[in-house]
């Protein structure tokens, strides 16, 4: 059963795809609190970031607006792509800070998924995700939705239009592959706390 809010959101997404900027603005206004929750979760997991939740949401919104003719499926798809855009903002921000000679802070993602507290270097994770996407785009998408979108496995299954058991299986494989790839990329550092 689809709620009227979900139908309204889908209609706004379709109108935006058709070029209606008022629908786009209304969509961001309606989903702003959810976007801020995603942003806050990403920033809580990040150390040494000077971005606020609003800054991160706004920068991601600007990046989404610049994209041409995205075929938005629904609200979940929009939020997943927004989380991906926020991740890119954080990575770009970290790289910029890293290139500044006066600041040498490592930007990390702290996650407590599946009960394991992990501190992950964002740059190492990004490089590993790029490699995983070359090998298997679906698994890379699951990782992005899980780590950066904060989505549950059932939500990811809905967004990807597949079964929850398939997502669970692919999540386990992708996570194991990433852990191995990140160890290779960071042998001399303790990236897993």
SVG drawing of the C-alpha trace seen along z (x, -y; Angstrom):
<svg xmlns="http://www.w3.org/2000/svg" viewBox="-3 -27 57 42">
<polyline fill="none" stroke="black" stroke-width="0.4" points="0.0,0.0 1.5,-3.3 0.9,-6.4 -0.3,-9.7 3.0,-11.2 5.0,-8.7 2.7,-9.4 3.2,-13.1 7.0,-12.6 7.0,-10.5 5.0,-13.1 7.4,-15.8 10.3,-13.7 8.7,-13.2 7.8,-16.9 11.5,-17.8 12.7,-15.3 10.3,-17.2 12.1,-20.4 9.8,-21.9 12.0,-23.8 9.1,-24.5 8.6,-20.8 12.3,-20.4 12.3,-23.1 9.2,-21.6 10.8,-18.2 13.9,-19.5 11.7,-21.4 9.6,-18.3 12.6,-16.0 14.9,-18.5 14.6,-16.9 15.4,-13.5 18.3,-14.8 19.6,-16.5 19.3,-13.2 21.5,-11.5 23.9,-14.4 24.1,-14.4 24.8,-10.6 27.6,-11.1 29.1,-14.0 28.8,-12.1 30.9,-9.4 33.4,-11.9 36.2,-13.4 37.8,-16.8 35.2,-18.1 34.3,-21.8 31.1,-21.2 27.7,-21.6 24.7,-19.3 23.1,-22.2 26.3,-22.8 26.5,-19.1 22.8,-19.0 23.1,-22.2 26.3,-21.1 24.8,-17.7 21.6,-19.5 23.6,-21.7 25.4,-18.7 22.1,-16.9 20.5,-19.9 23.5,-20.1 22.8,-16.5 20.8,-16.3 17.7,-14.2 18.0,-11.7 15.4,-9.0 14.3,-9.1 12.5,-5.9 11.0,-7.0 11.7,-8.7 14.1,-5.9 16.1,-6.3 16.3,-10.0 17.5,-9.7 20.1,-7.0 21.5,-9.3 21.5,-12.2 23.5,-10.1 25.9,-9.3 26.3,-13.0 26.9,-13.8 29.6,-11.1 31.3,-12.7 31.1,-16.1 32.8,-14.7 35.5,-13.0 36.2,-16.1 36.3,-18.2 38.7,-15.7 41.0,-15.8 41.0,-19.5 41.9,-19.6 44.6,-16.9 46.2,-19.0 46.4,-22.0 50.0,-21.9 48.9,-23.4 46.3,-20.7 47.1,-17.0 44.0,-15.4 42.9,-12.1 39.2,-12.1 37.5,-8.9 34.1,-7.3 33.1,-5.6 30.4,-3.0 28.8,-0.6 27.1,1.6 26.4,5.1 27.7,4.4 31.3,3.7 32.8,0.3 35.1,-0.6 37.1,-3.7 37.8,-3.9 39.9,-6.3 37.6,-7.9 40.2,-8.1 41.1,-4.4 37.4,-3.5 36.8,-5.6 39.6,-4.0 38.4,-0.5 34.8,-1.4 35.9,-2.6 37.7,0.8 34.6,2.7 32.4,0.7 34.6,1.8 34.2,5.4 30.5,5.3 28.4,2.2 25.6,3.7 27.8,4.6 29.3,1.2 25.8,-0.4 24.8,1.8 27.9,0.6 27.1,-3.0 23.5,-2.7 24.5,-0.9 27.5,-2.9 26.6,-6.4 22.8,-6.2 22.4,-4.5 19.8,-2.3 18.7,1.1 19.1,4.2 15.3,4.4 15.3,0.7 18.2,1.5 16.3,4.5 13.4,2.2 15.5,-0.5 17.3,2.0 14.1,4.0 15.6,7.3 15.1,9.8 16.3,9.1 18.2,12.4 20.1,11.4 21.0,8.1 22.2,9.8 24.4,12.2 25.8,9.5 26.4,7.3 28.4,10.0 30.6,10.6 31.1,6.9 32.0,6.1 34.5,9.0 36.0,7.8 36.3,4.2 37.9,5.2 40.5,7.1 41.0,4.4 41.3,1.7 43.9,3.7 46.0,4.0 45.6,0.3 46.6,-0.6 49.1,2.1 51.2,-0.4 48.4,-2.1 45.9,-1.0 42.6,-1.8 40.5,0.6 40.2,-0.5"/>
</svg>
